[in-house]
């Protein structure tokens, strides 16, 4: 595969230069046999992969150098710096070799460089925000791209007829439509590179970036239809061909989305059965996503749309099935591949511009294209936004329209498509190539440099980096249910109604089919919030008096301090360990903001009403299973045992509020005994105890995982791993209760 792909990189095959000279056999008559060589220089054997690795290394070192100066990166986007670096490297290569050696080949771009970037964007795209603005995204992607393509092509043809374009530019009306179709599409790579550094608000970002992803289907259809019409000739185009062109728009877009959803289903279903071979989970994610891209490309469908829908559709189920370490590996590997591909793309764009032998210049065509793409982009955004604001609950204001108009960046997709044109069918290809290079450089460099000051000058709402509080999340879910109920009552099946129906369908069928039973049981969001709040209390307690837990100098590498602790590692600690006892931390005076106090109050309510599960570990000797570090497991056990011993001293204090009314059942108590106890209480006429928020008793519930259900009787007995639940109480609550008890 590498040998077949190397010509696409513009690199010679390994050993190609050696095959040009006639080979001589060592045993030919008249020549002595060669002696033993102590050292041989075999550059041609490793030339191609060595150059690829060298280019990636140079790009990575360049990014390090760029970020050494914060002033430079805060003013100049990284994509602009990489293009300028490509221009410098291309000039050096041209001066040394007297010709341009390396180019951005279309095959390399579409098959190897573009898929990692699109997969990273689709997999980590906020699905709620994307589907909330799906109508606006589709409007700008479909209607906007059609508008920009036809108006730009027609205006350039009119410019030629008016005599502002030189007669040497031999292009017909279909040629200009073909050029308009490839130069009008917003590029996802350029938008992602520039808008991530600007940090505009989430709604504005998702609309522009979603448009750049979904307009690929329209761009592919227009490009292929116009290219086919050019090859056929305008005289041979029939009315049925126009109808086929319109039908191909639906086939390419819907077909690409269907391919992505099919592979997303296969990926989610496959990861359900990988609990004993965790090591291959990241590999499956990348292989099946890349297979979706290649399948769509093979069927002449929208490959970008396929891999976007694959990543968007499978993330929820894949994240629930795979392990925490696999999620970390997928995240950082995907980010690394996308960053490397983006860096190489912008560098090769700069290098490709140095080779002036493949493009010709015409000032009228270049200036006219720059003016028309900016003018018709702005006009289209204004007209479409006016229509969309009639239906949007939160309309897009004029400032958002300015940023959307100015953010229509063009990039490597347009350059790769213009390189694919056939010079025999399109005589003006060289002029189109030069114009495309100028447009790409202008949008990425000039607009990329000025969009950040423009956003600050217009005072555009910036994105908020903090996560919503528990109160905000609960109110958001509550309002979703209320709006869905209102739509159901009035008989208007709108967006909230259908989203609620989809969530019910997903909960009833898809989640149970594509998730493991253990993952489906513990995926409740309230439990996640509950554990997160417990983590915060545990960290506060350790910061205040954690040194008294052990006289032997207990060290916890995963919990060093409140400021330096990683939330994910501690979250994993308390998720893996359940609750065997309830510990009141008495008075915690580290509440530093109203948000923390609000979360503490909500934590106290949840603590009184939720069950405390007891999780179990299972020993594994498989070489495919990535077990946790032995020292980390030992530190956890020491920490838990010390906390259990300290529990009795806390119970004897006057500030103790958490009383345990019932002792936990023995470890070997089976299901039959539990069922029998429940039946006895029912027959005695005593109703089961209602667990309200005011009840502070700790209730212990044994939760058996899927691994325990599927284990054989011959396996070794599993060890119970009980943890500690920390209950935070505000200072004023404890003081009030103290006064009441004193009276």
C-alpha positions as CSV (number, residue, x, y, z in Angstrom):
1,X,0.0,0.0,0.0
2,X,2.8,2.4,0.9
3,X,4.6,1.6,-2.4
4,X,1.4,2.3,-4.4
5,X,0.8,5.6,-2.5
6,X,4.3,7.1,-2.7
7,X,3.9,8.3,-6.3
8,X,0.9,10.4,-5.0
9,X,3.2,12.2,-2.7
10,X,5.4,13.3,-5.6
11,X,8.2,11.0,-4.3
12,X,10.1,8.4,-6.4
13,X,9.7,4.8,-5.5
14,X,12.4,3.2,-3.5
15,X,15.0,1.7,-5.8
16,X,13.6,3.4,-8.9
17,X,16.8,5.2,-9.7
18,X,18.7,1.9,-9.4
19,X,16.5,0.2,-12.0
20,X,17.3,2.8,-14.6
21,X,20.9,1.5,-14.9
22,X,21.5,-2.0,-16.3
23,X,22.1,-4.4,-13.6
24,X,25.1,-6.7,-13.7
25,X,25.1,-10.1,-12.2
26,X,27.9,-10.8,-9.8
27,X,28.9,-14.0,-11.7
28,X,29.1,-12.5,-15.2
29,X,32.3,-13.6,-17.2
30,X,35.1,-11.1,-17.4
31,X,34.5,-9.5,-14.0
32,X,35.8,-10.5,-10.6
33,X,33.3,-11.3,-7.9
34,X,32.6,-8.4,-5.5
35,X,34.4,-8.6,-2.2
36,X,32.8,-8.2,1.3
37,X,31.8,-4.6,1.9
38,X,32.1,-3.2,5.4
39,X,29.8,-0.3,4.7
40,X,27.1,0.2,2.0
41,X,25.1,3.4,1.4
42,X,21.5,2.3,0.4
43,X,19.7,5.6,0.1
44,X,17.4,4.5,-2.6
45,X,16.0,1.7,-0.4
46,X,14.7,4.1,2.2
47,X,14.4,7.3,0.2
48,X,10.6,7.6,0.0
49,X,9.6,6.7,3.6
50,X,12.6,8.7,4.9
51,X,11.5,11.8,3.1
52,X,7.9,11.4,4.4
53,X,9.1,11.1,7.9
54,X,11.5,14.1,7.4
55,X,8.7,16.3,6.2
56,X,6.5,15.4,9.2
57,X,9.4,16.0,11.6
58,X,10.2,19.4,10.0
59,X,6.5,20.4,10.3
60,X,6.4,19.3,14.0
61,X,9.5,21.2,14.8
62,X,8.1,24.3,13.1
63,X,5.0,24.2,15.2
64,X,7.2,24.0,18.3
65,X,9.2,27.1,17.2
66,X,6.0,29.0,16.4
67,X,4.6,28.5,19.8
68,X,7.8,29.6,21.6
69,X,6.7,33.2,21.1
70,X,3.2,33.7,22.4
71,X,3.0,37.2,20.7
72,X,3.4,35.7,17.3
73,X,0.8,33.0,17.6
74,X,-1.7,35.4,19.2
75,X,-1.5,37.7,16.2
76,X,-0.8,35.3,13.3
77,X,-2.8,32.0,12.9
78,X,-0.8,28.8,12.7
79,X,-2.1,28.0,9.2
80,X,-0.6,31.3,7.9
81,X,2.8,30.5,9.4
82,X,2.8,27.0,7.9
83,X,2.0,28.4,4.5
84,X,4.8,30.9,4.7
85,X,7.1,28.1,5.9
86,X,6.1,26.1,2.8
87,X,6.9,29.0,0.6
88,X,10.4,29.2,2.1
89,X,11.1,25.5,1.9
90,X,9.7,25.4,-1.7
91,X,12.0,28.2,-2.7
92,X,15.0,26.4,-1.2
93,X,14.2,23.2,-3.0
94,X,13.6,25.1,-6.3
95,X,17.0,26.9,-5.9
96,X,18.9,23.7,-5.2
97,X,17.2,21.2,-7.6
98,X,16.3,23.9,-10.3
99,X,12.7,22.5,-10.3
100,X,9.8,21.9,-8.0
101,X,10.2,18.4,-6.5
102,X,7.2,18.2,-4.2
103,X,3.6,19.0,-4.8
104,X,0.2,18.5,-3.0
105,X,-1.2,15.7,-5.1
106,X,-5.0,15.2,-5.2
107,X,-4.7,11.5,-4.4
108,X,-2.6,12.1,-1.4
109,X,-4.9,14.8,-0.1
110,X,-8.2,13.0,-0.5
111,X,-7.0,9.5,0.5
112,X,-4.5,10.1,3.3
113,X,-4.5,13.7,4.6
114,X,-8.2,14.7,4.6
115,X,-9.8,11.6,6.4
116,X,-8.0,12.2,9.8
117,X,-9.1,15.8,10.0
118,X,-12.7,15.1,9.1
119,X,-12.9,12.1,11.5
120,X,-11.6,14.2,14.4
121,X,-14.1,16.9,13.6
122,X,-17.1,14.5,13.4
123,X,-16.1,12.3,16.3
124,X,-15.7,15.3,18.8
125,X,-18.4,17.5,17.4
126,X,-21.0,18.5,20.0
127,X,-24.0,16.5,18.8
128,X,-26.6,18.5,20.7
129,X,-25.4,21.8,19.3
130,X,-25.1,20.3,15.8
131,X,-28.7,19.0,15.6
132,X,-30.1,22.1,17.2
133,X,-28.8,24.1,14.3
134,X,-29.1,21.5,11.6
135,X,-31.7,23.4,9.7
136,X,-29.5,26.5,9.4
137,X,-26.4,24.4,8.6
138,X,-28.2,22.6,5.7
139,X,-29.6,25.8,4.4
140,X,-26.1,27.4,4.2
141,X,-24.5,24.2,2.9
142,X,-27.0,23.4,0.1
143,X,-28.7,26.6,-0.9
144,X,-25.7,28.8,-0.1
145,X,-23.2,26.6,-2.1
146,X,-25.5,26.4,-5.1
147,X,-26.0,30.2,-5.0
148,X,-22.3,30.9,-4.7
149,X,-21.3,28.5,-7.5
150,X,-23.8,29.6,-10.1
151,X,-23.6,33.3,-9.4
152,X,-19.7,33.3,-9.3
153,X,-19.5,31.3,-12.6
154,X,-22.1,33.4,-14.4
155,X,-20.5,36.7,-13.2
156,X,-17.0,35.6,-14.4
157,X,-18.5,34.6,-17.8
158,X,-20.1,38.0,-18.0
159,X,-16.8,39.6,-17.1
160,X,-15.2,37.8,-19.9
161,X,-17.9,38.9,-22.3
162,X,-17.5,42.5,-21.2
163,X,-13.8,42.3,-22.1
164,X,-12.3,42.5,-18.6
165,X,-10.7,39.1,-19.0
166,X,-7.9,38.6,-21.5
167,X,-8.8,36.8,-24.7
168,X,-6.1,34.2,-24.1
169,X,-8.3,32.8,-21.3
170,X,-10.3,30.4,-23.5
171,X,-13.2,29.3,-21.4
172,X,-16.9,28.8,-22.2
173,X,-19.9,29.3,-19.9
174,X,-19.7,25.6,-18.7
175,X,-16.0,26.1,-17.9
176,X,-16.7,29.1,-15.7
177,X,-19.5,27.1,-14.0
178,X,-17.1,24.3,-13.4
179,X,-14.6,26.8,-11.9
180,X,-17.3,28.4,-9.8
181,X,-18.4,25.0,-8.4
182,X,-14.9,24.3,-7.0
183,X,-14.0,27.8,-5.8
184,X,-17.2,28.5,-4.0
185,X,-17.2,25.8,-1.4
186,X,-16.1,26.6,2.2
187,X,-13.1,24.5,3.1
188,X,-13.4,22.5,6.4
189,X,-9.6,22.4,7.0
190,X,-9.1,26.2,6.7
191,X,-12.3,27.0,8.8
192,X,-11.2,24.6,11.6
193,X,-7.6,26.0,11.6
194,X,-8.7,29.6,11.8
195,X,-12.0,29.5,13.9
196,X,-10.5,27.4,16.7
197,X,-8.0,30.2,17.4
198,X,-10.7,33.0,17.2
199,X,-13.0,31.3,19.8
200,X,-16.3,32.7,18.6
201,X,-19.5,31.5,20.3
202,X,-20.5,27.9,19.9
203,X,-23.6,28.6,17.7
204,X,-21.6,30.7,15.2
205,X,-18.8,28.2,15.1
206,X,-21.0,25.2,14.6
207,X,-22.9,26.9,11.7
208,X,-19.8,27.8,9.8
209,X,-18.0,24.6,10.5
210,X,-21.1,22.4,9.8
211,X,-21.6,24.2,6.5
212,X,-18.0,23.5,5.5
213,X,-18.5,19.8,6.3
214,X,-21.9,19.3,4.7
215,X,-21.3,21.3,1.6
216,X,-19.0,18.6,0.4
217,X,-21.9,16.7,-1.2
218,X,-23.0,19.7,-3.2
219,X,-19.4,20.5,-4.2
220,X,-18.8,16.9,-5.4
221,X,-22.1,16.8,-7.4
222,X,-21.6,20.2,-9.0
223,X,-18.0,19.4,-9.9
224,X,-18.7,16.0,-11.4
225,X,-21.8,17.2,-13.3
226,X,-20.1,20.3,-14.7
227,X,-17.0,18.3,-15.6
228,X,-19.2,15.7,-17.4
229,X,-21.0,18.5,-19.3
230,X,-17.7,20.0,-20.3
231,X,-16.4,16.7,-21.6
232,X,-19.7,16.1,-23.5
233,X,-19.9,19.5,-24.9
234,X,-22.7,22.0,-24.5
235,X,-24.4,20.9,-27.7
236,X,-24.7,17.3,-26.6
237,X,-26.3,18.0,-23.2
238,X,-29.9,16.8,-23.1
239,X,-32.8,17.7,-20.7
240,X,-32.5,14.3,-19.1
241,X,-28.9,15.1,-18.1
242,X,-30.0,18.0,-16.1
243,X,-32.5,15.9,-14.2
244,X,-29.8,13.3,-13.5
245,X,-27.6,16.0,-12.1
246,X,-30.4,17.1,-9.7
247,X,-31.0,13.5,-8.7
248,X,-27.3,12.8,-8.2
249,X,-27.3,15.5,-5.5
250,X,-29.7,13.4,-3.3
251,X,-27.9,10.2,-4.2
252,X,-24.4,11.5,-3.3
253,X,-25.5,13.2,-0.1
254,X,-28.0,10.6,1.3
255,X,-25.8,7.7,0.1
256,X,-22.7,9.1,1.9
257,X,-24.7,9.7,5.1
258,X,-26.2,6.1,4.9
259,X,-22.7,4.6,4.4
260,X,-21.4,6.5,7.5
261,X,-24.4,5.4,9.7
262,X,-24.0,1.7,8.6
263,X,-20.3,1.7,9.6
264,X,-21.1,3.6,12.8
265,X,-23.6,0.8,13.7
266,X,-20.9,-1.9,12.9
267,X,-18.3,-0.1,15.0
268,X,-20.6,0.3,18.0
269,X,-21.7,-3.3,17.8
270,X,-18.2,-4.6,17.5
271,X,-16.9,-2.7,20.5
272,X,-19.6,-4.3,22.6
273,X,-17.7,-7.6,22.5
274,X,-14.1,-6.3,23.1
275,X,-14.1,-6.4,26.9
276,X,-11.5,-9.2,26.9
277,X,-9.3,-7.7,24.1
278,X,-9.1,-4.1,25.1
279,X,-5.9,-3.6,23.2
280,X,-7.6,-3.6,19.8
281,X,-10.3,-1.1,20.7
282,X,-8.5,2.0,19.3
283,X,-7.6,0.1,16.2
284,X,-11.2,-0.8,15.5
285,X,-12.3,2.8,15.7
286,X,-9.8,4.0,13.2
287,X,-10.1,1.1,10.8
288,X,-13.9,1.1,10.5
289,X,-14.1,4.9,10.2
290,X,-11.5,4.8,7.5
291,X,-13.3,2.0,5.8
292,X,-16.4,4.2,5.7
293,X,-14.5,6.9,4.0
294,X,-13.0,4.6,1.4
295,X,-16.3,2.8,0.8
296,X,-18.1,6.1,0.0
297,X,-15.2,7.2,-2.2
298,X,-15.3,3.9,-4.1
299,X,-19.1,4.3,-4.7
300,X,-18.6,8.0,-5.8
301,X,-20.5,9.2,-2.8
302,X,-19.6,12.0,-0.4
303,X,-16.7,10.6,1.6
304,X,-16.5,13.6,3.9
305,X,-20.2,13.2,4.8
306,X,-19.7,9.5,5.4
307,X,-16.9,9.8,7.9
308,X,-18.6,12.7,9.6
309,X,-21.8,10.8,10.2
310,X,-19.8,7.7,11.2
311,X,-18.0,9.6,13.9
312,X,-21.0,11.5,15.0
313,X,-23.2,8.4,15.2
314,X,-20.9,6.0,17.0
315,X,-19.3,8.1,19.7
316,X,-22.0,7.7,22.3
317,X,-22.0,3.9,22.1
318,X,-18.3,3.5,21.6
319,X,-17.4,5.7,24.5
320,X,-19.7,3.6,26.7
321,X,-18.2,0.3,25.6
322,X,-14.5,0.8,25.5
323,X,-12.3,1.3,28.5
324,X,-11.0,4.6,29.9
325,X,-7.5,3.9,28.6
326,X,-8.9,3.1,25.2
327,X,-10.8,6.4,25.2
328,X,-7.7,8.3,26.0
329,X,-5.7,6.5,23.3
330,X,-8.4,7.2,20.7
331,X,-8.6,10.9,21.7
332,X,-4.9,11.7,21.6
333,X,-4.2,9.5,18.5
334,X,-7.0,11.1,16.6
335,X,-5.9,14.6,17.6
336,X,-2.3,13.8,16.7
337,X,-3.1,12.4,13.2
338,X,-5.4,15.4,12.5
339,X,-2.8,17.9,13.6
340,X,-0.1,16.2,11.5
341,X,-2.3,16.1,8.4
342,X,-3.3,19.7,8.8
343,X,0.3,20.8,9.2
344,X,1.4,18.9,6.1
345,X,-1.5,20.2,4.0
346,X,-0.7,23.9,4.7
347,X,3.0,23.3,4.1
348,X,2.5,21.5,0.8
349,X,0.1,24.4,-0.2
350,X,3.0,26.8,0.2
351,X,5.4,24.5,-1.6
352,X,3.0,23.9,-4.5
353,X,2.7,27.7,-5.1
354,X,6.4,28.0,-5.9
355,X,6.1,25.9,-9.1
356,X,5.0,28.7,-11.5
357,X,5.3,26.4,-14.5
358,X,1.9,24.9,-13.9
359,X,-0.1,28.1,-13.7
360,X,-0.6,31.3,-15.8
361,X,-1.6,34.8,-14.6
362,X,-4.5,37.0,-15.7
363,X,-5.3,40.0,-13.5
364,X,-8.9,40.4,-14.6
365,X,-9.7,36.9,-13.7
366,X,-8.0,36.9,-10.4
367,X,-9.4,40.3,-9.2
368,X,-12.9,39.4,-10.5
369,X,-12.9,36.1,-8.7
370,X,-11.8,37.6,-5.4
371,X,-14.5,40.3,-5.6
372,X,-17.3,38.0,-6.7
373,X,-16.7,35.3,-4.0
374,X,-16.7,37.9,-1.3
375,X,-19.7,39.8,-2.6
376,X,-22.0,36.8,-3.4
377,X,-21.0,35.1,-0.2
378,X,-22.1,38.2,1.9
379,X,-25.3,38.6,-0.2
380,X,-26.2,35.0,0.1
381,X,-25.7,35.0,3.9
382,X,-27.9,38.1,4.4
383,X,-30.7,36.7,2.3
384,X,-30.7,33.2,3.8
385,X,-30.3,34.6,7.4
386,X,-33.4,36.8,6.8
387,X,-35.4,33.7,5.9
388,X,-34.0,31.6,8.8
389,X,-34.7,34.3,11.4
390,X,-38.4,34.0,10.7
391,X,-38.3,30.5,12.2
392,X,-35.4,30.6,14.7
393,X,-36.1,31.1,18.4
394,X,-32.7,32.9,18.8
395,X,-32.1,34.9,15.6
396,X,-28.7,35.6,14.1
397,X,-27.9,39.3,14.3
398,X,-26.0,41.5,11.9
399,X,-22.7,40.9,13.7
400,X,-23.0,37.2,13.3
401,X,-23.8,37.6,9.6
402,X,-20.7,39.7,9.1
403,X,-18.5,37.0,10.7
404,X,-20.2,34.3,8.7
405,X,-19.7,36.2,5.5
406,X,-16.0,37.0,6.3
407,X,-15.4,33.4,7.5
408,X,-16.0,31.7,4.2
409,X,-12.4,30.4,3.8
410,X,-11.2,28.4,0.8
411,X,-8.4,25.9,1.1
412,X,-6.8,22.6,-0.1
413,X,-10.1,21.1,-1.3
414,X,-10.4,23.7,-4.0
415,X,-6.7,23.4,-5.0
416,X,-6.9,19.6,-5.2
417,X,-10.1,19.8,-7.4
418,X,-8.6,22.3,-9.8
419,X,-5.5,20.2,-10.2
420,X,-7.7,17.3,-11.3
421,X,-9.0,19.2,-14.3
422,X,-8.1,17.9,-17.8
423,X,-6.1,20.4,-19.8
424,X,-7.3,19.0,-23.0
425,X,-11.0,19.5,-22.0
426,X,-10.5,22.7,-20.1
427,X,-7.9,24.9,-22.0
428,X,-8.0,27.6,-19.3
429,X,-6.8,25.2,-16.5
430,X,-3.5,27.0,-15.9
431,X,-5.4,30.3,-15.3
432,X,-7.8,28.6,-13.0
433,X,-4.9,27.0,-11.0
434,X,-3.3,30.4,-10.5
435,X,-6.6,32.0,-9.5
436,X,-7.3,29.2,-7.0
437,X,-3.8,29.6,-5.4
438,X,-4.4,33.4,-5.0
439,X,-7.9,32.8,-3.6
440,X,-6.6,30.2,-1.1
441,X,-3.7,32.4,0.0
442,X,-5.9,35.5,0.3
443,X,-8.6,33.8,2.4
444,X,-6.3,31.9,4.7
445,X,-3.6,34.6,5.2
446,X,-5.4,37.9,4.8
447,X,-8.8,36.9,6.2
448,X,-7.2,34.6,8.8
449,X,-5.0,37.5,10.0
450,X,-7.9,40.1,10.2
451,X,-10.8,38.0,11.4
452,X,-9.6,37.9,15.0
453,X,-9.3,41.8,15.3
454,X,-12.6,42.0,13.5
455,X,-14.2,39.8,16.1
456,X,-12.8,41.9,18.9
457,X,-13.8,45.1,17.2
458,X,-17.4,44.0,16.6
459,X,-17.5,42.6,20.2
460,X,-18.8,39.2,19.0
461,X,-19.9,36.9,21.8
462,X,-17.1,34.5,22.6
463,X,-17.3,30.9,23.6
464,X,-17.6,29.9,27.3
465,X,-15.1,27.4,28.4
466,X,-16.6,26.4,31.8
467,X,-18.9,23.5,32.1
468,X,-22.5,24.0,33.1
469,X,-23.4,23.5,36.7
470,X,-25.6,20.7,38.0
471,X,-28.5,23.1,38.4
472,X,-28.2,24.3,34.8
473,X,-28.0,20.7,33.5
474,X,-31.1,19.7,35.5
475,X,-33.0,22.7,34.3
476,X,-32.0,22.1,30.7
477,X,-33.3,18.5,30.8
478,X,-36.4,19.7,32.6
479,X,-37.2,22.3,30.0
480,X,-36.6,19.7,27.2
481,X,-39.3,17.4,28.7
482,X,-41.7,20.3,29.3
483,X,-41.4,21.6,25.7
484,X,-41.8,18.1,24.3
485,X,-44.9,17.6,26.5
486,X,-46.3,21.0,25.4
487,X,-45.8,20.1,21.7
488,X,-47.5,16.8,22.3
489,X,-50.5,18.4,24.1
490,X,-51.1,21.0,21.4
491,X,-50.7,18.4,18.7
492,X,-47.7,20.2,17.0
493,X,-44.9,17.6,16.4
494,X,-41.9,19.9,16.4
495,X,-38.3,19.6,17.1
496,X,-38.5,18.8,20.8
497,X,-41.2,16.2,20.3
498,X,-39.2,14.3,17.7
499,X,-36.0,14.6,19.8
500,X,-37.9,13.2,22.8
501,X,-39.3,10.3,20.7
502,X,-35.7,9.6,19.4
503,X,-34.4,9.5,22.9
504,X,-37.1,7.0,23.9
505,X,-36.3,4.9,20.9
506,X,-32.6,5.0,21.6
507,X,-33.1,4.1,25.2
508,X,-35.5,1.2,24.4
509,X,-33.7,-0.4,21.4
510,X,-30.4,1.1,20.3
511,X,-28.7,1.5,23.6
512,X,-29.6,-2.0,24.7
513,X,-28.5,-3.4,21.4
514,X,-25.2,-1.5,21.0
515,X,-24.1,-1.2,24.6
516,X,-23.0,-3.8,27.1
517,X,-25.5,-4.4,29.9
518,X,-23.0,-3.2,32.5
519,X,-22.3,0.0,30.5
520,X,-26.0,0.6,30.0
521,X,-26.7,0.3,33.7
522,X,-24.2,2.7,34.9
523,X,-24.5,5.4,32.3
524,X,-27.0,7.4,34.2
525,X,-26.0,11.0,34.3
526,X,-27.1,11.6,37.9
527,X,-24.7,8.9,39.1
528,X,-21.9,10.7,37.2
529,X,-22.7,14.0,38.8
530,X,-23.0,12.3,42.2
531,X,-19.5,10.8,41.9
532,X,-18.1,14.0,40.7
533,X,-19.3,15.9,43.7
534,X,-18.0,13.1,45.9
535,X,-14.6,13.6,44.3
536,X,-14.6,17.3,45.0
537,X,-15.4,16.6,48.7
538,X,-12.7,13.9,48.9
539,X,-10.0,16.3,47.5
540,X,-11.0,19.0,49.9
541,X,-10.8,16.6,52.8
542,X,-7.4,15.3,51.8
543,X,-6.1,18.9,51.4
544,X,-7.2,19.8,54.9
545,X,-6.1,16.8,56.9
546,X,-5.1,14.0,54.6
547,X,-1.8,13.7,56.5
548,X,-3.5,12.1,59.5
549,X,-4.8,9.2,57.5
550,X,-1.7,7.0,57.9
551,X,1.2,7.1,60.3
552,X,3.4,5.3,57.7
553,X,3.4,8.2,55.3
554,X,0.7,7.3,52.8
555,X,1.4,8.6,49.3
556,X,-1.3,8.8,46.7
557,X,0.1,9.6,43.2
558,X,-3.4,10.1,41.7
559,X,-4.4,12.6,44.4
560,X,-1.5,15.0,45.1
561,X,-3.4,18.2,45.7
562,X,-6.5,20.2,44.7
563,X,-4.8,22.3,42.1
564,X,-2.7,19.7,40.4
565,X,-5.0,16.7,40.5
566,X,-6.4,15.4,37.3
567,X,-10.1,15.1,37.4
568,X,-10.3,12.1,35.2
569,X,-7.9,10.0,37.3
570,X,-9.8,10.7,40.5
571,X,-13.1,10.2,38.8
572,X,-11.9,6.8,37.6
573,X,-10.8,6.0,41.2
574,X,-14.2,6.6,42.8
575,X,-16.1,5.1,39.9
576,X,-14.2,1.9,40.3
577,X,-14.6,1.9,44.0
578,X,-18.2,1.8,45.4
579,X,-19.5,2.8,48.8
580,X,-19.3,0.6,51.8
581,X,-19.8,3.3,54.4
582,X,-21.1,6.9,54.7
583,X,-18.7,9.5,56.1
584,X,-19.7,13.0,57.0
585,X,-16.9,15.5,56.6
586,X,-18.5,17.8,59.2
587,X,-17.8,21.4,58.3
588,X,-16.0,22.2,55.0
589,X,-15.2,25.9,54.7
590,X,-13.5,25.8,51.3
591,X,-16.6,26.9,49.4
592,X,-15.2,29.7,47.3
593,X,-18.1,30.6,45.0
594,X,-21.8,30.5,44.7
595,X,-21.5,27.7,42.1
596,X,-19.6,25.5,44.5
597,X,-22.2,26.1,47.3
598,X,-25.0,25.3,44.8
599,X,-23.3,22.0,43.8
600,X,-22.8,21.2,47.5
601,X,-26.5,21.6,48.3
602,X,-27.5,19.5,45.3
603,X,-24.9,16.9,46.4
604,X,-26.5,16.7,49.8
605,X,-29.9,16.1,48.2
606,X,-28.6,13.4,46.0
607,X,-26.8,11.7,48.8
608,X,-30.0,11.2,50.7
609,X,-31.9,9.8,47.8
610,X,-29.6,7.7,45.8
611,X,-28.4,4.1,46.4
612,X,-24.8,3.4,47.1
613,X,-23.6,0.6,44.9
614,X,-20.8,-1.8,45.7
615,X,-18.6,-2.5,42.7
616,X,-16.4,-5.6,42.3
617,X,-13.2,-6.3,40.6
618,X,-12.3,-9.3,38.6
619,X,-8.8,-10.7,38.2
620,X,-7.6,-11.2,34.7
621,X,-4.6,-13.0,33.4
622,X,-5.2,-12.4,29.6
623,X,-2.4,-10.7,27.8
624,X,-5.0,-8.8,25.8
625,X,-6.4,-7.1,28.9
626,X,-4.8,-3.9,30.1
627,X,-4.9,-4.1,33.9
628,X,-4.2,-1.2,36.2
629,X,-0.9,-0.6,37.8
630,X,-0.2,-2.8,40.8
631,X,1.2,0.1,42.8
632,X,-1.8,2.3,42.0
633,X,-4.2,-0.5,43.1
634,X,-2.2,-1.0,46.3
635,X,-2.4,2.7,47.1
636,X,-6.1,2.6,46.6
637,X,-6.5,-0.3,49.0
638,X,-4.3,1.4,51.7
639,X,-6.3,4.6,51.3
640,X,-9.7,2.8,51.7
641,X,-8.6,0.8,54.7
642,X,-7.3,3.9,56.5
643,X,-10.5,5.7,55.8
644,X,-12.5,2.7,57.2
645,X,-10.5,2.8,60.4
646,X,-11.0,6.5,60.8
647,X,-14.8,6.0,60.4
648,X,-15.4,5.0,64.0
649,X,-13.7,8.2,65.4
650,X,-16.0,10.4,63.2
651,X,-19.1,8.6,64.4
652,X,-18.2,9.4,68.0
653,X,-18.0,13.1,67.5
654,X,-20.9,15.5,68.2
655,X,-20.9,16.8,64.6
656,X,-21.8,13.4,63.2
657,X,-25.1,13.5,61.2
658,X,-24.9,10.4,59.2
659,X,-26.2,7.4,61.3
660,X,-26.2,3.9,59.8
661,X,-29.4,2.2,61.0
662,X,-28.8,-1.1,59.5
663,X,-25.6,-3.0,59.2
664,X,-24.5,-4.1,55.7
665,X,-25.3,-7.6,54.8
666,X,-22.6,-10.2,54.7
667,X,-20.5,-10.5,51.6
668,X,-21.9,-13.9,50.6
669,X,-25.5,-13.1,50.9
670,X,-27.2,-14.3,47.7
671,X,-30.2,-13.1,45.8
672,X,-32.5,-15.6,47.3
673,X,-32.0,-14.3,50.8
674,X,-32.6,-10.7,49.6
675,X,-35.8,-11.8,47.8
676,X,-36.9,-13.7,50.9
677,X,-36.3,-10.7,53.1
678,X,-38.3,-8.5,50.8
679,X,-41.2,-11.0,50.8
680,X,-41.1,-11.3,54.6
681,X,-41.5,-7.5,54.9
682,X,-44.4,-7.6,52.5
683,X,-46.2,-10.4,54.2
684,X,-45.8,-8.7,57.6
685,X,-47.8,-5.8,56.2
686,X,-44.9,-3.4,56.6
687,X,-44.4,-1.3,53.5
688,X,-40.9,-0.8,52.2
689,X,-39.1,2.2,53.7
690,X,-39.4,5.2,51.5
691,X,-36.0,6.8,50.8
692,X,-36.6,10.6,50.9
693,X,-34.0,13.3,50.6
694,X,-34.2,13.9,54.4
695,X,-33.2,10.3,55.2
696,X,-29.5,10.3,55.9
697,X,-29.1,6.6,56.4
698,X,-26.7,4.8,54.1
699,X,-28.3,2.1,52.1
700,X,-26.0,-0.6,50.6
701,X,-26.9,-2.2,47.4
702,X,-24.9,-4.9,45.7
703,X,-24.6,-4.3,42.0
704,X,-23.4,-7.2,40.0
705,X,-21.6,-6.4,36.8
706,X,-21.9,-8.1,33.4
707,X,-18.6,-9.7,33.9
708,X,-19.9,-11.4,37.1
709,X,-23.0,-12.7,35.4
710,X,-21.1,-14.2,32.5
711,X,-18.3,-15.8,34.7
712,X,-18.2,-19.5,35.2
713,X,-18.3,-21.3,38.5
714,X,-14.8,-22.5,38.1
715,X,-13.4,-18.9,38.3
716,X,-11.7,-17.7,41.5
717,X,-13.7,-15.7,44.0
718,X,-13.8,-12.0,43.4
719,X,-12.8,-9.5,46.0
720,X,-15.1,-6.9,47.2
721,X,-13.6,-3.4,46.8
722,X,-15.5,-1.0,49.0
723,X,-14.9,2.7,48.9
724,X,-15.9,5.7,51.0
725,X,-18.7,8.1,50.3
726,X,-18.0,11.7,51.4
727,X,-20.9,13.8,52.3
728,X,-20.4,17.6,52.3
729,X,-22.5,19.8,54.6
730,X,-22.5,23.5,54.6
731,X,-21.3,25.4,57.7
732,X,-24.6,27.1,58.4
733,X,-26.5,23.8,58.4
734,X,-24.2,22.3,61.0
735,X,-24.4,25.4,63.2
736,X,-28.2,25.4,63.0
737,X,-28.4,21.7,63.9
738,X,-26.0,22.3,66.8
739,X,-28.2,25.1,68.2
740,X,-31.3,22.9,67.9
741,X,-29.6,20.0,69.7
742,X,-28.3,22.5,72.4
743,X,-31.8,23.7,73.1
